[in-house]
C-alpha cells in the first residue's frame, strides 16, 4: 500500500485541527481512551465533540486555541496510508509551515466560508507553489455556518482562482466541507446536493503522487563507506531519484571516476533494481575513491557541479541574516562553508511583489545568490526536489537558520528593480557598439509587401507537431506572396546555437539568440515563424518584449504528453525515461504552458490543415495579412 504525504494549512481558526480529528474519527482510527478524553475536555454546548483536541497537543495550543508546532499524524484508509503535517496558520509561524510542507506531495488549504480568502490564504498558497507541491485541495470549511450556500462556495472559488493563476500549482480541487459536522470529509453530504464532486478523503485516495516523482535522474548521495571485511567495499545511501540496476555505468562526483554497479544490497538481500526512497548499499566493479558527500550518478545523466547557487530562501532564525559571515550549507550528504553573496529580492507573500532588501529577517522569503567553498552537485528544485534543496546552519550555535530551493547555477540573475528585457540586452551588448538603423525602414517594406511583419512563435512539447504545422503555414503564406522566414529548433542548433546544451540556462540562451534573430527578420518586413519548445514563460515573454505590441503571436501547440510519446519515431522519450538524455522537456525538465497565448491549437484533436487554418485566420483577423 502506497503512502501519501500531505500538509494542512490555513488561517488561524479555519479548522485544520478539527479536520484532522474528523478524518481520524470517521475512519475509526481513534482509540476509545482518547475518545473518552476528548469527550471529557469538550466544552461545546451542542452535541458535537471538539475533535481539534485530538491534534492540538501542546499546552500553549490548547490555551490559545491555535496550532503552534508542526504535528505529524499517521492514519490509513482501505486504499492508502497517509502522513499528515498539521502546520500552524499564524504568520509568525511561517517557518513551521515551510518545515511541514517541505516533504508534502499535496496541500490541503482550508478557508473559513464566512471569511473567504485572507492574506494568510495567499501566503500559504504561495509557499505551496514555492515548494513545488503538485496537488492542492482547497477545502472551504464551516459551510454549516453559511447555510451550505452554493453561491458562497462559488464566490470563494472565484476569489482563490483570481490569484492562483499566477502560482505554479498543477492541480487544484475545491471541496465544500464542514469538518465539525463531517460533511464531504469522509462521507458525502446530504446538506449540499448541488455539489457533485468527490469527498476530501476520496480525493486524497486517488491523486497520483508517483507521477510527480523523478524516476529518470539517478542521484545517490553517499552516506558512508561499508567495509565489513577486506573482500567487500560498499557505499551506503538512499536513492534520491531515478533508478539503477547492476551492470549500469556510473560516475562518482566530484572525482569523475567511472565504474559499473556490481550489486545492490538492501535489508532484503541483493535486489535487481533500486528506485526513489530505497536505502541500501551499492558496490562497484572498480576500486575508486568514494566517501561521504560523494554522489553516484549515471555517466550520461549528471547534475550541475557548481559553487554558485541561485536559490529561493526562507529565513527561519530570529537573528537576522548576515552577509559578512560564512554559514554551513547542508546539501544531501555534503556539507561545506557558504556565503550569501547577493540578496536579489525579497518577496511580499501577500501581494507576490518583489521588494528590495539588504538581508532577510525571521519568516522572510526571497531570492539570493550563494557561493560555496566546495562544489555541490545540484539539480533545479523544480526538476528534483531531493537534490534541489538545502539548509543553512549557524556554525556557532548549530541552529538551522534557513531552508533553500535551488533554481540553478547563479548566472544572469536579474537584479532587483531592473527591467528584465532591458537588463538582458545590456548584458549581451558588446562594448563600444551602437544600433545601426536601416536605410529601408520596416514600414516601407510592409507597404511594398502589402502585409505587415510579425513573429509567430509556436511552442509545445517535442512531438506536438510544431514544425509540421509551421511548414504548412509557411507554404500557404508563400503561395500568397507573403515574405516569410522559418526558424526551426533543430536547424539553429546546427550552427547559431550549436555550442549550447539543454540545461535551463542553455535553453534560455537558445531562445534569447533566436529571439534576436527573429527581431532582425521582423525589421526586414517578414512574417517569421519560430518553432521551439521554449519551455519557460519568462523566455517567451522576453522575445515578446522585443517587438511592438500586437506583432508577436504566441501559439501553443497543445498535445498530451502520452500522444507526443506515441508520435516519437526517434525514440527520444524512451531514451529520456531511461536516463540516456538529460533535461528532456516533459520527462526530466519542466514545460510551462503559455499563460495568455494569442492562440491554442489542439494538435491531437485537429489535423494539420485545421491547425494551419486557425493560424492563418488569426493573422488575418489581426490585420497582419489581408483576408
C-alpha positions, 0 to 999 in steps of 0.5 A: 500500500502506497503512502501519501504525504500531505500538509494542512494549512490555513488561517488561524481558526479555519479548522485544520485541527478539527479536520484532522480529528474528523478524518481520524474519527470517521475512519475509526482510527481513534482509540476509545481512551482518547475518545473518552478524553476528548469527550471529557475536555469538550466544552461545546454546548451542542452535541458535537465533540471538539475533535481539534483536541485530538491534534492540538497537543501542546499546552500553549495550543490548547490555551490559545486555541491555535496550532503552534508546532508542526504535528505529524499524524499517521492514519490509513484508509482501505486504499492508502496510508497517509502522513499528515503535517498539521502546520500552524496558520499564524504568520509568525509561524511561517517557518513551521509551515515551510518545515511541514510542507517541505516533504508534502506531495499535496496541500490541503488549504482550508478557508473559513466560508464566512471569511473567504480568502485572507492574506494568510490564504495567499501566503500559504498558497504561495509557499505551496507553489514555492515548494513545488507541491503538485496537488492542492485541495482547497477545502472551504470549511464551516459551510454549516455556518453559511447555510451550505450556500452554493453561491458562497462556495462559488464566490470563494472559488472565484476569489482563490482562482483570481490569484492562483493563476499566477502560482505554479500549482498543477492541480487544484480541487475545491471541496465544500466541507464542514469538518465539525459536522463531517460533511464531504470529509469522509462521507458525502453530504446530504446538506449540499446536493448541488455539489457533485464532486468527490469527498476530501478523503476520496480525493486524497485516495486517488491523486497520483503522487508517483507521477510527480516523482523523478524516476529518470535522474539517478542521484545517490548521495553517499552516506558512508563507506561499508567495509565489513571485511577486506573482500567487500567495499560498499557505499551506503545511501538512499536513492534520491531519484531515478533508478539503477540496476547492476551492470549500469555505468556510473560516475562518482562526483566530484572525482569523475571516476567511472565504474559499473554497479556490481550489486545492490544490497538492501535489508532484503538481500541483493535486489535487481533494481533500486528506485526513489526512497530505497536505502541500501548499499551499492558496490562497484566493479572498480576500486575508486575513491568514494566517501561521504558527500560523494554522489553516484550518478549515471555517466550520461545523466549528471547534475550541475557541479557548481559553487554558485547557487541561485536559490529561493530562501526562507529565513527561519532564525530570529537573528537576522541574516548576515552577509559578512559571515560564512554559514554551513550549507547542508546539501544531501550528504555534503556539507561545506562553508557558504556565503550569501553573496547577493540578496536579489529580492525579497518577496511580499507573500501577500501581494507576490511583489518583489521588494528590495532588501539588504538581508532577510529577517525571521519568516522572510522569503526571497531570492539570493545568490550563494557561493560555496567553498566546495562544489555541490552537485545540484539539480533545479528544485523544480526538476528534483526536489531531493537534490534541489534543496538545502539548509543553512546552519549557524556554525556557532550555535548549530541552529538551522537558520534557513531552508533553500530551493535551488533554481540553478547555477547563479548566472544572469540573475536579474537584479532587483528593480531592473527591467528584465528585457532591458537588463538582458540586452545590456548584458549581451551588448558588446562594448563600444557598439551602437544600433545601426538603423536601416536605410529601408525602414520596416514600414516601407517594406510592409507597404511594398509587401502589402502585409505587415511583419510579425513573429509567430512563435509556436511552442509545445512539447517535442512531438506536438507537431510544431514544425509540421504545422509551421511548414504548412503555414509557411507554404500557404503564406508563400503561395500568397506572396507573403515574405516569410522566414522559418526558424526551426529548433533543430536547424539553429542548433546546427550552427547559431546555437550549436555550442549550447546544451539543454540545461535551463540556462542553455535553453534560455540562451537558445531562445534569447539568440533566436529571439534576436534573430527573429527581431532582425527578420521582423525589421526586414518586413517578414512574417517569421515563424519560430518553432521551439519548445521554449519551455519557460514563460519568462523566455517567451515573454522576453522575445515578446518584449522585443517587438511592438505590441500586437506583432508577436503571436504566441501559439501553443501547440497543445498535445498530451504528453502520452500522444507526443510519446506515441508520435516519437519515431526517434525514440527520444522519450524512451531514451529520456525515461531511461536516463540516456538524455538529460533535461528532456522537456516533459520527462526530466525538465519542466514545460510551462504552458503559455499563460495568455497565448494569442492562440491554442491549437489542439494538435491531437484533436485537429489535423494539420490543415485545421491547425494551419487554418486557425493560424492563418485566420488569426493573422488575418483577423489581426490585420497582419495579412489581408483576408 
